[in-house]
Every structure is written in structure tokens, then in C-alpha cells.
Amino acid sequence: MITALVDITEDFPILKRQINGHRLIYLDSAATSQKPQSVIDRLVQYYETTNANVLRSVHTLAEEATTAMEEDREKIARFIHAKSPREVIFTRGTTESLNTIARAWGDKFLEAGDEIVLSPMEHHSNLIPWQQLAKRVGAKLKFIELQPNGTITVEAVKQQITERTRIVTLSAVSNVLGTINPIAEVAVLAHQVGAIMVVDGAQSVPHGPTDVQALGIDFLAFSGHKMLGPTGIGVLWGKEALLEAADPVMFGGEMIAYVDRDDATWAELPAKFEGGTPHIAGAIGLGTAIDYLSTIGMERIEEHSRMLAEEAYRRLANLSDVVVYGPEYPRTSLVAFNIVGIHPHDIAQVFDSRGIAIRAGHHCAQPLMHWLDVSSTARASFYLYNSDRDIDELVDAIEATKRYFKR
């Protein structure tokens, strides 16, 4: 039996809801996770007691807000094993973090003929910024060939990396296939030719321990809303030397050291990349989410996510007229599938009538859909509040969908 890691009745108020007369079974955490009461309470507390702009004033509220945000920056640095909080940049999410790397580092250091290596499984957020960078500077995109089960081998990576490679970028976990990519091994290959290693951690950071030092990577992007935190807050982590060398891309208040009529100089990290008023409440809420996750233990969460994904894959693969995508093992946190002859949107509507929330569509991964030779899939994704009881409901809903459309 795979039980939920938390008391969903007490800790996650939204999971008390009834949808169409059924208990809510939330299987869309890869899109956004639900929020525990402690995070909700912290956001309310901030707005009720501490709301003020940070860094700008010396009054009590401003100092308290600044202290709270910077304490949570330190907490995030410890959570991912950054060497310094100076390496932790607050953004709106993974998308903004990856775009910032492409603009701040890529525009400055790439030139015509350079190569950017990535995979066909990337979320659009880890594809389009590199497409646009390549167009701006005349660089070339090179794609790592996937194995038939949707995995990446080190040998396939070696075939694409050359002396002209300047950036290698991969998702640590595919948001469609559940594939766990060999990030540390690929980082070694990137560094052998002087390239940087960029990681989309949107699906990995919420589901297991993250140690940027052990991985040997150069940049990491992830989102707070996929790991129990508020929407609109994310993190860009980068090695301090690389962030120092890169140029800011958002200009305005608090990211400057000095301005006159004709020129400006930049503030020290992390302010250099945080122009304007940051999402203060979001940063504080993310810190509280990290407290919650850390209390449970990321190792436990990692095991739980893998057990649920592997069990769901096994059970769905044994159903007639159901196609499941990605590797059987190892995988984590989600399972994408189709029912032969039934559109994923229709599947999702039947599921919703039973109180089950899943995702249907191309999942912002259209090149991967082309590789799979489908237009879209249904996707069930799991988190610490799910159990094998939810997989039972998932299987029952698939059978009900088949009966409904094939009667």
C-alpha cells in the first residue's frame, strides 16, 4: 500500500472540496501543486502584519519584510546546496529564469557558429529561449536523439557535443514522460568542451533532494508553485562567477549601484538581476513551503513520487486500449497516457465528472508530441498528498471512459 505522506484533510484545505459530488482527486501537480495551510497562513500573516516594500526604507515594516525575504533566500540556498545566497535570484518562475539565462549569459557570450545542445523532450520554456538566442546570434541547435522508451543515454549526448558547444540544457525530469535524465554525467561532458550546463528543475526540485554542487551544473531554474509555494515566484540559481559575468536583463529600481544622465552601474548580486519590486510575499511563502517539505524529508518525497509513478505506469500498461508513454523504470511523479480512439480532452472531461483533475493537451512540449506521433496526451501527476487509492480511482475512471465512448 502506498499511503499519502501528509494528512490531506488537515494540511491541504482545497482537498476537502467535493467536485461534481465526488471527493477531489487532484492528479495535476506537475502543472501546479496544492498549498498546505501553513503556506496559506504565512501569506495572510505577511499581508496582515508586515506588508511593506523591501530594501527601500528604514521603518519597522520595511525592515521586517526585508529580513523575512532575505532569510528565505538563505533557506532556498541551503535547500539546493548553493554556496551563497548571492547565487539565488528571485524570478516569476522557471520560464523567466531560463529566459534570463539565455539573455543575460547567452547574448553576451555566444556567437555565430556556436552550438546549443538540448533534447526533444524539453518543455517550451527550455526550448524557445534557446531558439530565439540561436536566431539572434547565429548559433545552432542540436538535439540529442531519444531512445525508443523516451530516455537519454550518455552515448547519445556525446554524439551531439563538439568543440563548438557552448550550452547544454536539459530538464532533470520530463514533464510528459517522467524520464529522469542523467544530469551529472551530462554536466561532465559539457564541461569537457568548456560549455555550461543549464538545468530545468521544474519537475525535479519538488520531488527529491537537489544538490547543485553534487550535480556539477552551472545554472538551475525552478518554480515555487510546483512545490507547495505561491504562484508567480521562482528561482534562478547560478554559479556566482557566471552571474557576475552576465549582464542584467531587467532594468530599473534597486538593481543599480549608480546612475547619472548618460550611464549606470549595476548593484551586487543578487540585486543585479532583481530590478523592481520583487514578489515579496511569494518569496516568503516559498520559504514556508520549503520548511514543510524539509520536515517531511525530500528523500521520503522522492521515494513516494517514484513509487506512485511506477505503480501507475504498471497498472495502466496492463489495461486494454491504453497506451502509456516513457520508461517503465526508473520514472517519477507522473504518467502520460492515451486511450485508443478517445481524445485526451474527452478523457479529462469524463474524469472531471468523477472529481478527478488531470491534464490533457500537448503539455507545452509539442516537439515531443511529434516524436511520440500524437497530437496530445492525458497526464496524471502525483505528489505527497496522493496515494494508491488515487491510482485505483484513476484506473476506474479509465474503464468508465472506455465504456462511455465505446458503448
N, C-alpha and C positions, 0 to 999 in steps of 0.2 A: 504494500500500500504506500502511495506517495501522498503525504498529507501536506497541507499548506504550512508554510513556515511561521505564519503570524495568525493572530485572531482577527479574521476579516470582519467579523461583526463589530468588534470594538475599535479596531485600529483604522479601518477604511470605511468611513460613513457611507460613501456612494454605493458600496457593495451591499447595503441594506435595501437598495431600491428593488422594486418589482417592475419588470418590463413586460408589457402585454400579459400580465397575470402570472408571470414566472419570475423566479429569483434571477437577478442579473448574474450572468456568467460572462465575465469580461476576459476575452481572448484577443485583445488588440493592444497589448502593452508594447509591442515593437513600434507602434505609432505614437502612443503616449501612455505612460503608466498612470495609475490612480495614486492619490495622495493620502498619506496617513494623517490622522487627526493632529499629530504633533507638528507637522509642517503647516497645516491649515491654521492651527493656533498661533504658531510663531509669526506667520504673516499678519494675522489680525493684531497680535501684540505689537509688532513693529509699527503698524499704521496708527494704533491707538495710543502708543506711548513714546515713540522715538522718531516719528516721521520728520525728516529734515534732509537737506542736500548734504552730500559728503564733501570733505576736503576744503570747502569754501569759507566756512565760518568758524568762530571760536565759541559760539554759545553752546550750552549744555546739550541740546538735542543734536546739533550737528556733530559734536564730538562723540556722542554716544553712537550715532549712526555710522560715523567713520570707523570707530573702533570695532563695531559689530561686523561691518563688511570686511575689514582687514583681518579680523580673527577668522572669518570664514574662508578667506583667501588662503590663510595659513593651513586651515583644516583640509582644504582641497589639495594643497601642495603635499601634505603628509599622505593623503588618501592615494595619490598616484605616484608617490615617492619622487616628487620633484626635488631638486637640490635647493631651491629657494622659492619663496612666494613671488619673487620678482618675475619668475617664469610663468606665472599663472595670469592669463589675460581674460577678463570677463567679456563675453560676446553675447549675441542673442541666441546662439545655438551652434550646432555642428556646421550648418550651412555657412553662416557668417565666418566661422573660424577657418574653414577651408578656403573660402574666397579671400580672406585676409592673407593667408599664406601665399596664395597664387599671386596676389597683387604686391604684397609687401616684400616677399623674397623673390618670387619668380620674375616679376617685371624688372627687378634690379640686376639679377644675376644670370638669367637665361638669354641666349642669343640665337640667331638663325642657325639651324642645323642641329641644335641640341635636342635631346630625346627625353620624353616623359613616359615612363613605363607604368602601366596600370592593368586592370583586369576587366573583362566584360561583365562581371557581376557587380560593378560599383553602382551605388546609389547615384542619382543625377547630381547630388551635391558634391560627389567626389569624381565627377566626370566633366561636367560643363565648365567649372572654373579652369580646368586644365585645357579643355578645348579652346576656350577663349584666350588663355595665355599663349597657347601654341599659335593661334591666329595673329595675336599682337606682335609676337617676336619672331615668327617663322620657325618655331620648333616643331617637332614631330611626335605624335602619339604612337606608342607601340603597346599592343595588347598581349598579355600572357594567355596562352591557349589553356582552356579548361579541360580537365579530364571528363569523361562521359558522365560521371556522377556529380559534376559540379565542384570539384576540388582543384586546388592548385598544387603542383609539385615544384620542388626546388629546381629540378632539371628544366622545367618549362620556363621558370623565371630566368635561369642562366641563358636560355636561348634568346631572350629579348634584351638583356642588359649588355651594353657595349661601353667603350671608352667615351662615347658621346652622351651617355645617360647622365642626366643632371638631377632628375627627380624620380623616385619610385614611390608610388602611392597605392595603398590597399585598404580596404575595410578589414578590420580584425575579424569581424563576423558578418556574413552576408545577411541582409535584411529580407531575403527571399528564400535562400537555400538553407540557412542555418549553418553553413560551412564555417569552420574555424580555420583561419588562414595561418600559415607558418611565419608570423611576423618577424620573430627574432632572427630566423635563418635568412629571410629576405633582406633584413636590415644589414646583415653582414655582407651580402653580395652587393648591395647598393654602395656601401662604404668602400668596398674594394676598388671601385672606379671613381670614387670621390663624389658620389651622388648623395643627396639627402633622402631620408626615409620619412614619409608622411603617412600617418595612420588615421583613418576614420574609425573612431571608437564609439560611435553612437550606439551600436548594438552589443559591444563588448564590455564597456566600463560599467554598465548597470548590472551585469551578470557574473562578474568574477573579479578577483584581485587584479589590479593594474599597477605594474611597476615599470615606469618608463626607463629606469636605469637598466633593469634586467633585460628589457626588450631591446635596448640599444638603439632606440629610434630618435628622430630629431624633432618631430612635431606630432602632436596628438590633438584631435578635436572630438568633443563630445557635448551632449545636451543634458541639461538638468531635468527636463520634463519626462525623459525616458527612465529616470532613476529616482522617482518619487518626488522630485522637486517641481517648482513652478515652471510654467511655460515662459518663453522669452528670455531665458538665461542659459548660457553655455560657457564653455571653457576652450580657450586655445592655450595649450602648453607648448613651449618651445625651449630648446636649449638657449641659455642666456646669451651666449656669444652670437647665435644666429639671429635672435631677436634684436640684439644691439646692432647688428649689421644691416638688418632690414629697415625699410622706410615705412613710416606710418601711412595709413590709407584713409583715416578719418581725422579731419582737421577741425579744431575749434577749441572750446574751453578745456582747461586742465591738462591738455596734452603738450603744452608748450613750456619752455623754460624762459624764453624772452621773445618779445615781438616788437618790431618797430614798423614804420610805414612800408618798408620795402622787403623785409625778410623776417624769418623766425627761426628759433632753435627749439629742439624737442626736449621734453621732460624725460627724466629717467624712467626705466621700466618700473612697474607695468603701465604707468600713466601714459606713456608714449603712444600706446595703442588703444586708449580708452577715452577718446575725445567725447565731450558732452557728459550729461548726467547719466551715470550708469543705472542699470536695473538693480537698485539697492535692495529692495525687498526680495527680488529674485535670488540675489547672491546669498542673502541671509537665509532664505528658505532652502536653498540648495545645501547650505551648511547643515541645517537641521535634518534634511534628508540623508546626508552622509552620516550624521550621528545615528539615525535609525538603522541604516544599512550596516554600519560598523558594529552596532550592538548585536545584530543577528550573526554577522560574520560573512565576509564575502566568499570564503571558501564553501560555507554551507549553501549560500545562494547559487554559487557556480554548480555545485553538485545537484541541487534541486532543479535548476534550469536544464541541465543535461538529461537528467532522469525523465523529466516530463517530455522533452522534445523527442528523445529516443523511444519512449513508450508510445507517444502519439504516432510517430512515424511507423513503428511496428504494427500498431493496430490498424491504421489507415491503409497501409500497404497490403494488408490481408483482406480488404473489402473489395468486392467485385465492382467494376466500373469506376474505380477511384485510382487516379494517378498521383503519386507523391514525388516531389522534386528534392534533389540534393542527396547528400550521402546518408546512408543509414546510420553510420557511426564513423567518427565522432561528429556530433552536431549539438546545437544548443538553442534553447529558448523559443523556437518556433518551428512550424511545419507548414509548407505551402502545398496545395493540392488542387486538383480539378476532378469533377465528376463528369464522366463521358457524356456529351450531349447536352449538358446544362451549363449556362453561362454563370461565371462566378458571381455576378451581381444578383442573379436569381437565387443562387445558393445563400448569399448573405441576407437576402430579404426573408427567406424561409427561416434561417437561423434567428433573425431578429424577432420573428413572430413567436419564437420559443424563448426569448430573453437572452440569446447568445450573441455577443458582439464579436464579429470577426472583421477582417479587412478583405476587400475584393478590388482587383484592378491590376495595374502594372507595377505598383509599389515604387514608383519613381525609379524604375530600373528597366527601361524599355530595351536597351541593348541585350540585357539578359533574357527578356521575354523573346526576343528574336532568336537567341541562341537555343532557348528551350522549344522554339517553334510553336509558341502560343501567344495570344494577344494579352492574356491576363491570367491570374490565378486567384483562388481563395487562400487566405492565410490565417492560421490560428497561432497566436503568440502568447507565451506564458510568463508568469513572474511569481514572486514569492507568495502571493495570495492564492495561487491556483493549486489544485490537487488532481489526483487521478479521477476523482469524481467528476471533474470538469471534462476530462477526456471521455468518460462514459457518456456525458451529455453531448459531446462533440460527435461521437460515433452514432448515437441515436439520432441526432439531427441530420447527419448524412443519409442514414437509411430512410428517414422521413422525407427528405428532399427527393431522393430517388423514387420513392413511392408516389409522391405528389406529381412529379413531372412525367413519370412513365406509366401512369395508370391507364 
